[in-house]
Structure formats: structure tokens, C-alpha cells
């Protein structure tokens, strides 16, 4: 899906997956937008374990 010039208003994106979409940098978010919380625990980048930071994330980061 081409998401260029898409405007999302007052939506919950906590379970939304954008797989297969392109031009995501052109989406405009307006109003009240809900995101998922960051995954909990640790993950690995190379050999170093890293902790997730507190922030709003899209559902793909949980996968």
C-alpha cells in the first residue's frame, strides 16, 4: 500500500501493523493517537544485551 499523503486522525495504532506499506514517512498524524508501549526486558544487538527504553512504539517492534 502506498501511504503517501495519508492522514490518520484520532486512531489507536497500538496493534496496527504497517507491513507491506511504503512512503510511511509521508503519513500525517492528527488528533489523539495511541501507540503501544515499548517491549519489556532485554534484547541483543550483536553480543551485547540492551534494555528497551521507554517510548511509544508501533506493534512491529514487539514482533
N, CA, C and O atoms as a GROMACS GRO file, in nm:
protein
  252
    1UNK      N    1   0.084  -0.116   0.000
    1UNK     CA    2   0.000   0.000   0.000
    1UNK      C    3   0.089   0.123   0.000
    1UNK      O    4   0.190   0.128   0.070
    2UNK      N    5   0.052   0.221  -0.077
    2UNK     CA    6   0.123   0.348  -0.080
    2UNK      C    7   0.058   0.440   0.023
    2UNK      O    8  -0.057   0.481   0.006
    3UNK      N    9   0.131   0.472   0.130
    3UNK     CA   10   0.077   0.553   0.239
    3UNK      C   11   0.107   0.702   0.221
    3UNK      O   12   0.086   0.780   0.314
    4UNK      N   13   0.156   0.741   0.104
    4UNK     CA   14   0.186   0.882   0.080
    4UNK      C   15   0.060   0.966   0.095
    4UNK      O   16  -0.045   0.930   0.041
    5UNK      N   17   0.070   1.074   0.167
    5UNK     CA   18  -0.038   1.172   0.186
    5UNK      C   19  -0.156   1.116   0.267
    5UNK      O   20  -0.264   1.175   0.266
    6UNK      N   21  -0.136   1.005   0.337
    6UNK     CA   22  -0.240   0.950   0.425
    6UNK      C   23  -0.246   1.033   0.552
    6UNK      O   24  -0.143   1.065   0.611
    7UNK      N   25  -0.366   1.067   0.596
    7UNK     CA   26  -0.386   1.141   0.721
    7UNK      C   27  -0.465   1.052   0.816
    7UNK      O   28  -0.575   1.008   0.783
    8UNK      N   29  -0.408   1.025   0.934
    8UNK     CA   30  -0.475   0.945   1.036
    8UNK      C   31  -0.514   1.038   1.150
    8UNK      O   32  -0.430   1.110   1.204
    9UNK      N   33  -0.642   1.036   1.187
    9UNK     CA   34  -0.692   1.125   1.292
    9UNK      C   35  -0.764   1.043   1.398
    9UNK      O   36  -0.850   0.960   1.366
   10UNK      N   37  -0.727   1.066   1.525
   10UNK     CA   38  -0.792   1.001   1.639
   10UNK      C   39  -0.799   0.849   1.623
   10UNK      O   40  -0.908   0.791   1.621
   11UNK      N   41  -0.684   0.784   1.612
   11UNK     CA   42  -0.679   0.638   1.595
   11UNK      C   43  -0.590   0.574   1.701
   11UNK      O   44  -0.505   0.640   1.761
   12UNK      N   45  -0.611   0.446   1.722
   12UNK     CA   46  -0.530   0.365   1.812
   12UNK      C   47  -0.437   0.279   1.726
   12UNK      O   48  -0.484   0.188   1.658
   13UNK      N   49  -0.309   0.307   1.728
   13UNK     CA   50  -0.211   0.233   1.648
   13UNK      C   51  -0.137   0.128   1.730
   13UNK      O   52  -0.036   0.074   1.683
   14UNK      N   53  -0.184   0.099   1.850
   14UNK     CA   54  -0.111   0.006   1.937
   14UNK      C   55  -0.104  -0.136   1.881
   14UNK      O   56  -0.011  -0.209   1.914
   15UNK      N   57  -0.198  -0.177   1.798
   15UNK     CA   58  -0.195  -0.311   1.738
   15UNK      C   59  -0.182  -0.306   1.586
   15UNK      O   60  -0.196  -0.409   1.521
   16UNK      N   61  -0.156  -0.190   1.530
   16UNK     CA   62  -0.151  -0.173   1.385
   16UNK      C   63  -0.018  -0.220   1.329
   16UNK      O   64   0.088  -0.187   1.383
   17UNK      N   65  -0.023  -0.297   1.222
   17UNK     CA   66   0.097  -0.341   1.151
   17UNK      C   67   0.102  -0.273   1.015
   17UNK      O   68   0.004  -0.272   0.942
   18UNK      N   69   0.216  -0.216   0.981
   18UNK     CA   70   0.232  -0.146   0.855
   18UNK      C   71   0.312  -0.229   0.755
   18UNK      O   72   0.376  -0.173   0.666
   19UNK      N   73   0.310  -0.361   0.768
   19UNK     CA   74   0.389  -0.446   0.677
   19UNK      C   75   0.337  -0.431   0.535
   19UNK      O   76   0.216  -0.434   0.511
   20UNK      N   77   0.429  -0.415   0.442
   20UNK     CA   78   0.394  -0.400   0.302
   20UNK      C   79   0.366  -0.257   0.261
   20UNK      O   80   0.348  -0.230   0.142
   21UNK      N   81   0.360  -0.165   0.355
   21UNK     CA   82   0.334  -0.025   0.322
   21UNK      C   83   0.463   0.047   0.290
   21UNK      O   84   0.569   0.013   0.344
   22UNK      N   85   0.456   0.146   0.204
   22UNK     CA   86   0.573   0.228   0.176
   22UNK      C   87   0.533   0.374   0.175
   22UNK      O   88   0.414   0.407   0.169
   23UNK      N   89   0.630   0.461   0.180
   23UNK     CA   90   0.613   0.606   0.198
   23UNK      C   91   0.554   0.637   0.336
   23UNK      O   92   0.475   0.731   0.350
   24UNK      N   93   0.592   0.558   0.435
   24UNK     CA   94   0.542   0.581   0.571
   24UNK      C   95   0.589   0.714   0.628
   24UNK      O   96   0.526   0.768   0.719
   25UNK      N   97   0.697   0.768   0.575
   25UNK     CA   98   0.746   0.897   0.622
   25UNK      C   99   0.654   1.012   0.581
   25UNK      O  100   0.672   1.125   0.628
   26UNK      N  101   0.557   0.986   0.495
   26UNK     CA  102   0.466   1.090   0.449
   26UNK      C  103   0.330   1.085   0.517
   26UNK      O  104   0.241   1.163   0.483
   27UNK      N  105   0.311   0.994   0.613
   27UNK     CA  106   0.185   0.988   0.688
   27UNK      C  107   0.178   1.107   0.782
   27UNK      O  108   0.277   1.146   0.843
   28UNK      N  109   0.061   1.166   0.792
   28UNK     CA  110   0.039   1.276   0.886
   28UNK      C  111  -0.054   1.226   0.996
   28UNK      O  112  -0.160   1.171   0.968
   29UNK      N  113  -0.014   1.246   1.122
   29UNK     CA  114  -0.092   1.204   1.238
   29UNK      C  115  -0.153   1.327   1.303
   29UNK      O  116  -0.082   1.424   1.332
   30UNK      N  117  -0.284   1.324   1.325
   30UNK     CA  118  -0.353   1.438   1.386
   30UNK      C  119  -0.445   1.388   1.496
   30UNK      O  120  -0.487   1.272   1.496
   31UNK      N  121  -0.476   1.476   1.589
   31UNK     CA  122  -0.569   1.442   1.697
   31UNK      C  123  -0.505   1.350   1.800
   31UNK      O  124  -0.385   1.356   1.825
   32UNK      N  125  -0.588   1.266   1.858
   32UNK     CA  126  -0.542   1.173   1.962
   32UNK      C  127  -0.497   1.042   1.898
   32UNK      O  128  -0.577   0.970   1.839
   33UNK      N  129  -0.368   1.014   1.910
   33UNK     CA  130  -0.310   0.893   1.853
   33UNK      C  131  -0.253   0.811   1.968
   33UNK      O  132  -0.177   0.862   2.050
   34UNK      N  133  -0.290   0.684   1.974
   34UNK     CA  134  -0.239   0.594   2.078
   34UNK      C  135  -0.138   0.498   2.015
   34UNK      O  136  -0.163   0.442   1.908
   35UNK      N  137  -0.026   0.480   2.083
   35UNK     CA  138   0.077   0.386   2.040
   35UNK      C  139   0.093   0.279   2.146
   35UNK      O  140   0.048   0.296   2.260
   36UNK      N  141   0.158   0.170   2.110
   36UNK     CA  142   0.191   0.065   2.207
   36UNK      C  143   0.307   0.112   2.293
   36UNK      O  144   0.382   0.201   2.254
   37UNK      N  145   0.321   0.053   2.410
   37UNK     CA  146   0.439   0.079   2.493
   37UNK      C  147   0.556  -0.002   2.443
   37UNK      O  148   0.538  -0.099   2.369
   38UNK      N  149   0.674   0.037   2.481
   38UNK     CA  150   0.794  -0.036   2.439
   38UNK      C  151   0.793  -0.177   2.497
   38UNK      O  152   0.741  -0.198   2.607
   39UNK      N  153   0.851  -0.274   2.426
   39UNK     CA  154   0.862  -0.410   2.482
   39UNK      C  155   0.941  -0.406   2.613
   39UNK      O  156   1.025  -0.318   2.634
   40UNK      N  157   0.914  -0.500   2.698
   40UNK     CA  158   0.985  -0.505   2.825
   40UNK      C  159   1.102  -0.602   2.816
   40UNK      O  160   1.109  -0.685   2.726
   41UNK      N  161   1.193  -0.589   2.909
   41UNK     CA  162   1.303  -0.683   2.917
   41UNK      C  163   1.424  -0.642   2.837
   41UNK      O  164   1.448  -0.524   2.812
   42UNK      N  165   1.501  -0.743   2.795
   42UNK     CA  166   1.629  -0.723   2.729
   42UNK      C  167   1.624  -0.778   2.588
   42UNK      O  168   1.546  -0.869   2.559
   43UNK      N  169   1.707  -0.725   2.500
   43UNK     CA  170   1.727  -0.781   2.367
   43UNK      C  171   1.875  -0.773   2.334
   43UNK      O  172   1.950  -0.705   2.403
   44UNK      N  173   1.916  -0.841   2.230
   44UNK     CA  174   2.059  -0.842   2.196
   44UNK      C  175   2.084  -0.767   2.067
   44UNK      O  176   2.009  -0.779   1.970
   45UNK      N  177   2.190  -0.690   2.067
   45UNK     CA  178   2.242  -0.629   1.945
   45UNK      C  179   2.386  -0.674   1.937
   45UNK      O  180   2.474  -0.623   2.006
   46UNK      N  181   2.410  -0.773   1.851
   46UNK     CA  182   2.542  -0.835   1.848
   46UNK      C  183   2.558  -0.923   1.971
   46UNK      O  184   2.473  -1.007   1.998
   47UNK      N  185   2.666  -0.903   2.045
   47UNK     CA  186   2.687  -0.984   2.165
   47UNK      C  187   2.644  -0.910   2.292
   47UNK      O  188   2.639  -0.970   2.400
   48UNK      N  189   2.614  -0.780   2.279
   48UNK     CA  190   2.578  -0.702   2.397
   48UNK      C  191   2.427  -0.705   2.424
   48UNK      O  192   2.349  -0.680   2.332
   49UNK      N  193   2.386  -0.736   2.546
   49UNK     CA  194   2.244  -0.725   2.580
   49UNK      C  195   2.209  -0.578   2.605
   49UNK      O  196   2.284  -0.506   2.669
   50UNK      N  197   2.094  -0.536   2.554
   50UNK     CA  198   2.047  -0.399   2.572
   50UNK      C  199   1.906  -0.400   2.627
   50UNK      O  200   1.828  -0.492   2.601
   51UNK      N  201   1.873  -0.299   2.703
   51UNK     CA  202   1.739  -0.285   2.759
   51UNK      C  203   1.659  -0.189   2.672
   51UNK      O  204   1.712  -0.089   2.624
   52UNK      N  205   1.531  -0.220   2.651
   52UNK     CA  206   1.445  -0.131   2.576
   52UNK      C  207   1.422  -0.002   2.654
   52UNK      O  208   1.412  -0.005   2.777
   53UNK      N  209   1.416   0.111   2.586
   53UNK     CA  210   1.390   0.240   2.651
   53UNK      C  211   1.240   0.267   2.652
   53UNK      O  212   1.165   0.210   2.573
   54UNK      N  213   1.196   0.355   2.743
   54UNK     CA  214   1.055   0.392   2.748
   54UNK      C  215   1.024   0.488   2.633
   54UNK      O  216   1.087   0.593   2.620
   55UNK      N  217   0.929   0.450   2.553
   55UNK     CA  218   0.886   0.534   2.442
   55UNK      C  219   0.761   0.475   2.381
   55UNK      O  220   0.720   0.365   2.417
   56UNK      N  221   0.702   0.547   2.290
   56UNK     CA  222   0.586   0.497   2.218
   56UNK      C  223   0.636   0.425   2.093
   56UNK      O  224   0.724   0.475   2.024
   57UNK      N  225   0.580   0.309   2.065
   57UNK     CA  226   0.629   0.227   1.953
   57UNK      C  227   0.512   0.175   1.870
   57UNK      O  228   0.396   0.179   1.913
   58UNK      N  229   0.543   0.128   1.752
   58UNK     CA  230   0.446   0.059   1.668
   58UNK      C  231   0.449  -0.090   1.702
   58UNK      O  232   0.545  -0.138   1.762
   59UNK      N  233   0.345  -0.161   1.665
   59UNK     CA  234   0.333  -0.303   1.701
   59UNK      C  235   0.446  -0.388   1.644
   59UNK      O  236   0.481  -0.490   1.704
   60UNK      N  237   0.504  -0.350   1.530
   60UNK     CA  238   0.611  -0.429   1.470
   60UNK      C  239   0.729  -0.448   1.562
   60UNK      O  240   0.798  -0.550   1.554
   61UNK      N  241   0.755  -0.353   1.648
   61UNK     CA  242   0.870  -0.366   1.737
   61UNK      C  243   0.850  -0.480   1.838
   61UNK      O  244   0.948  -0.532   1.890
   62UNK      N  245   0.728  -0.517   1.864
   62UNK     CA  246   0.701  -0.629   1.956
   62UNK      C  247   0.724  -0.764   1.886
   62UNK      O  248   0.739  -0.866   1.953
   63UNK      N  249   0.726  -0.765   1.755
   63UNK     CA  250   0.747  -0.889   1.680
   63UNK      C  251   0.893  -0.904   1.660
   63UNK      O  252   0.938  -1.002   1.599
   0.00000   0.00000   0.00000
